[in-house]
């Protein structure tokens, strides 16, 4: 019996999940850790990873290494997504990670990331007709599902961190900034012709901003297990009320909301905007949260192989 550690270096946070692989083809998660790294911070239009962000990320990866090195019979898969995918200094960064951490990172394409999202969701939730949305720090993945099978998928190069920086959504949000951000999103999403096929379908949510939305509302509802969001549902009206509450507050005010991660308060408006925009465009009446995404999709592929 072996273990599989997946190190997932995202644009806003780094995560590691360790699963025990059983002989019958199943996997059981035995450890999960997360560190906020905000690798995409300050990349701007030049798409250059910044020294401070790289330093934070290397430190997190070294912390992960200390954990998985203590586990016998453990294979390690390292993946990274939008920030590194778009970075002009991608090669230098990957070489630095290899030299200082000893980890080979696989840079997932946008289509790869969306496909693994689909696998992770399809293997853990009963899905029929829906749109899957994974909102990351620097990209969003969208997957159209019909009759339980993926029909279309795409990765679009904006997310919670990049939208917040581009449109100044980090503190109190001026109405003009919000309007510019909404127009930008509507114009970009309108170019995806097949989105109309998801009209009135529920949206299945992945990603840190969406997890925060779930935690905030589970706190309000006084749920016993706040982190137990897999399969959790919210009506669109509740999503909009939560978004309005976030818009009415400063960064400091958002940090006071129960269920809000302290370090996410400055990017939560940007992180929720893609969802809010899609709910309006598609007239969807509900959202469903999934804790299974890219990492779980990779595990299922690994087991199948």
C-alpha angles and dihedrals in degrees: 000000000000137000126230120207116195115196108199114192108195132179094259105022143014119228137184126197122185118199131187110228115216128206092243091066098260131119131214121199110230102171138020127179135172137193128188108236105153091206092176094057113129096001091129124167091323091064093218120150108235124232096240092050091047091050092052091048096049090050091053092048091051089052089053091049091055088056101046094042088064091057116085122224093017125152116200127213118186121198134174133189145191104348094052092035090060099035119119088208093048096126094049091049094049090049091050091051090049093049099043101032103023091231126133108213120206110215106220117215116231090255091050091052093049092047093052089047088056093048092049093050097040092053095050109032133045103244132177117159115001148118117245116212122189110185112196133171096271106010144032124217120207125192124183112212123193123179089352095304131102113252103172137005137183141169117217121199104240133079146153097304099038095046091047092051096042096050103028097246097147100099131011103349117228113221091239091055092049092049092050091050092048092049090049092052095045091051093049095045092046088065090064099087098190095058088088088068088068092059110146092359120130118256118231111212133216132164138065099283091051092048088054090053089054095047093049091054095042087055090051090050090048093234113180096226105043094178094050096096102141107124092003114148135207131185116240090242089060092050090053092048090052091049092050090051091052091048091052092058137071121235089267091049092052091052088062093060112108109245094026117123108231093229094048099057093093095052103035095094091051089044094054097042096083090053095045091048093049093048089055095045096046099035090227116175100205148017130217123204125223127194090190118084140120097348093048090046090055091048091053091050090048091052092048090053 
